[in-house]
Amino acid sequence: MVILSKKQLAMILSRLKPFETPNFELEQYQTDSEIAAEIAWNMFYRREIEDKTIADLGTGTGILGLSALLLGAKKVYLVDIDEKALKIARENLKAVEELTGENLSERCVFVHKDVLLFGDKVDVAIQNPPFGIQGKTHADRAFLKKAFTIAGIVYSFHKAESKKFIEALAKDNGFKVTTYWEFDWPVKQTMRFHAKKVHHVKVGCWRLEAA
């Protein structure tokens, strides 16, 4: 099955299974299918997916990495410290294969380990890391610094208010910001402290490239 449009990609991603029991400390919030498709489609048109090796750091249920597989990545690493999340990501891979009739498993590598211990070199790293709000402080900083060591191009989601921090950290690590997207990110009522069924947060996605 050939993905012909961003809309078609988003439709497939919308069928993926979310977290069953999201981990509070790991800040496991589901990545919106429309947003994932938007970024993946931009990557595809920049020729940064097809025949490329990609790492999805902190993959969770796999939505970003599976997007890359659907758009023709040569190899995708789905890396996460949470075995329960990877179990769902594996289920989502099978579901996508059944839906599309494509054999994606041979191009997908599941890696159960702390992202900071992952060391394989890739063409592109993509990530939606913890923002360090409920869990470890500056968790997103650690994710970014790791991504800078394994890839020449990084796509990374963070709070929109983090612009100065991202730009400074990128510069300190020999990277530059080339593109920025901003989204009203829907946070669904998945944690016990959530008062609303859906709460929107301003989230940005940065494209960073080695300078």
Backbone hydrogen bonds, N-H to C=O, Kabsch-Sander energy under -0.5 kcal/mol:
donor,donor_aa,acceptor,acceptor_aa,energy
3,I,1,M,-0.5
4,L,2,V,-0.6
9,L,5,S,-1.9
10,A,6,K,-2.7
11,M,7,K,-2.0
12,I,8,Q,-1.8
13,L,9,L,-2.5
14,S,10,A,-2.0
15,R,12,I,-1.3
16,L,13,L,-1.6
24,F,22,P,-0.5
27,E,24,F,-1.1
28,Q,23,N,-1.8
29,Y,27,E,-1.6
36,A,32,D,-2.6
37,A,33,S,-2.3
38,E,34,E,-2.0
39,I,35,I,-2.2
40,A,36,A,-2.5
41,W,37,A,-2.5
42,N,38,E,-1.7
43,M,39,I,-2.4
44,F,40,A,-2.5
45,Y,41,W,-2.2
46,R,42,N,-1.2
47,R,44,F,-1.6
48,E,43,M,-2.6
51,D,72,G,-2.6
52,K,49,I,-2.5
54,I,52,K,-0.5
54,I,75,K,-2.9
55,A,124,V,-2.1
56,D,77,Y,-3.2
57,L,55,A,-0.8
57,L,126,I,-1.8
58,G,79,V,-1.5
59,T,56,D,-0.7
59,T,79,V,-2.4
62,G,59,T,-2.1
66,L,62,G,-2.9
67,S,63,I,-1.4
68,A,64,L,-1.6
69,L,65,G,-2.0
70,L,66,L,-2.5
71,L,67,S,-1.3
72,G,69,L,-1.6
73,A,68,A,-2.2
74,K,49,I,-0.5
74,K,52,K,-1.6
75,K,52,K,-1.5
76,V,107,R,-2.5
77,Y,54,I,-2.8
78,L,76,V,-0.6
78,L,109,V,-2.9
79,V,56,D,-2.2
79,V,77,Y,-0.8
80,D,111,V,-2.3
83,E,81,I,-0.7
86,L,82,D,-2.0
87,K,83,E,-1.8
88,I,84,K,-1.5
89,A,85,A,-2.3
90,R,86,L,-2.4
91,E,87,K,-1.9
92,N,88,I,-2.6
93,L,89,A,-2.1
94,K,90,R,-2.1
95,A,91,E,-2.2
96,V,92,N,-2.4
97,E,93,L,-2.3
98,E,94,K,-2.3
99,L,95,A,-2.1
100,T,96,V,-2.5
101,G,97,E,-2.4
104,L,102,E,-1.0
107,R,104,L,-1.8
108,C,105,S,-1.5
109,V,76,V,-2.8
111,V,78,L,-2.9
112,H,110,F,-0.5
113,K,80,D,-1.0
113,K,111,V,-1.2
117,L,114,D,-2.2
118,F,115,V,-1.6
122,V,150,I,-2.9
123,D,53,T,-2.0
124,V,53,T,-1.7
125,A,153,I,-2.3
126,I,55,A,-2.8
127,Q,155,Y,-1.9
128,N,57,L,-0.7
139,A,136,K,-1.4
142,A,138,H,-1.5
143,F,139,A,-1.8
144,L,140,D,-2.3
145,K,141,R,-2.5
146,K,142,A,-2.0
147,A,143,F,-2.6
148,F,144,L,-2.4
149,T,145,K,-0.7
149,T,146,K,-1.2
150,I,146,K,-0.8
150,I,147,A,-0.9
151,A,147,A,-1.6
152,G,123,D,-0.7
153,I,123,D,-0.8
154,V,208,L,-2.9
155,Y,125,A,-2.8
156,S,206,W,-2.2
157,F,127,Q,-2.0
158,H,204,G,-2.4
160,A,202,K,-2.2
162,S,159,K,-2.2
163,K,160,A,-0.9
166,I,162,S,-2.8
167,E,163,K,-2.5
168,A,164,K,-2.4
169,L,165,F,-2.5
170,A,166,I,-2.6
171,K,167,E,-2.2
172,D,168,A,-2.2
173,N,169,L,-1.0
173,N,170,A,-0.7
174,G,171,K,-1.4
175,F,170,A,-3.3
176,K,209,E,-2.4
178,T,176,K,-0.5
178,T,207,R,-2.7
179,T,207,R,-1.2
181,W,205,C,-2.2
183,F,203,V,-3.2
185,W,183,F,-1.1
185,W,201,V,-3.2
187,V,185,W,-0.6
187,V,199,H,-3.3
188,K,186,P,-0.7
189,Q,197,K,-2.2
190,T,188,K,-1.9
194,H,191,M,-1.7
199,H,187,V,-2.6
201,V,185,W,-2.2
203,V,183,F,-2.4
203,V,201,V,-0.7
204,G,158,H,-2.9
205,C,181,W,-2.6
206,W,156,S,-2.8
207,R,179,T,-2.6
208,L,154,V,-3.2
208,L,206,W,-0.6
209,E,176,K,-2.5
210,A,152,G,-2.5
211,A,174,G,-2.8
